Amino acid sequence: MKFSKLTILIGSVVLVTLVYSASKSSFSISEESMGFRKTTIYSETDTIADKTMYSTSPAGTSKKFDRAYQNAPPMIPHNVEGLLPITINNNQCMTCHEPQMASMMGMGATAIPKSHYTDLRPKHTYDGENFIHATDHMKSELAIKPVEKLVGARFNCTLCHAPQSTGKLIIENTFEVNYSREDGALKSNFDDFILDNLDTSKKQEK
């Protein structure tokens, strides 16, 4: 017996509909089992987030966190009470992490790397008629200008660096880090690959 394509299609639709209807009648999902919170989605009464617990260890006495991955911004391992917020006239982080101070104090503070003292923003010019690019994008040129002061784009430390809570995670973190260098857990190699042996870099005069 031969069946037309239309007959087979209609039969398939009917079969899927019957299976779906049967599964709906015998299987249900409770609100409490949806997501990771394990509480009803209709009320927040019993939904309590785990308490955030930042380090209370003073600067210089805390244990450094391993970086989340190679070149990840290091987390702040010490208490930041009285150190924040950072303002244009007050950056308490520089007290210990400015390179010269970090080497002198002997507290093990991570010195701000030279990438933070490098201006990567091209200095384009405009004479009122012509806009002149300081770098050639077609040649993948990168503008590089070492500076003595912390560049403005790096001044607000907490844009990238933040305290780390020691509270419990709802979901276990099974991520395994594979650093590209042996000291990758505590040191960045950003300076090595962005500034050294770069043929397309263009030193800025201004």
C-alpha positions, 0 to 999 in steps of 0.5 A, a space after each residue: 500500500 502506498 501513501 501520499 506525502 500529504 497523508 504521511 505529513 498529516 499522520 506525523 502532525 497527529 502523532 506529534 499532537 497526541 504525544 505532546 498532549 499525553 506528556 502535558 497531562 502526565 508531566 508538570 514543572 513546579 515554580 519552585 524547581 524553575 531557575 536556581 532560586 528554588 522558591 516560588 516565582 510569585 513571591 519574594 518573601 522566602 527568597 533571600 540572597 546569600 550575604 555578600 561578605 567582602 574581606 575585612 583584612 587590612 591592606 598588606 595583610 590579605 592573601 591575593 586572589 588568583 586571576 580568573 584567567 590570563 590577564 584578567 584584572 586582579 580582584 581586590 583582596 583587602 578591605 576598601 573601607 575609607 579608600 572609596 570612592 575614587 575622585 579626580 582629587 583623591 585616589 587612595 589606591 595610588 598610595 600603595 600601588 604606584 610603582 615606586 611606592 609599591 617597591 618601597 613599602 615592602 607590603 607586597 602590593 601589586 605595582 601598577 603595570 606600565 600598560 597603565 602608564 601608556 597612552 593608546 589613544 591616537 592624537 588625530 588633528 583637524 585644521 578646520 578643513 582636513 581631518 588627519 588620522 594619526 594612525 593608519 587603520 589599514 596598516 593596523 597601526 597602534 598609537 603608543 605614547 609612554 607617559 609619566 602619570 597614570 593615563 585618564 582611562 586607567 584612573 578609576 581603578 574600580 572600573 576593572 578591579 573590585 572586591 571579591 565576596 567570599 559568600 557561597 555560590 548558588 551554582 558551583 564554579 567548575 571553570 578550570 583556568 589554563 594560564 598562558 604562563 607559569 605566573 599567570 595567576 598573579 601576573 599579567 603579560 599584557 605589556 609583553 605582547 602589546 608593547 614589545 616586538 610590535 611592528 605596526 606601533 606608531 610612536 606619538 610625538 605629542 
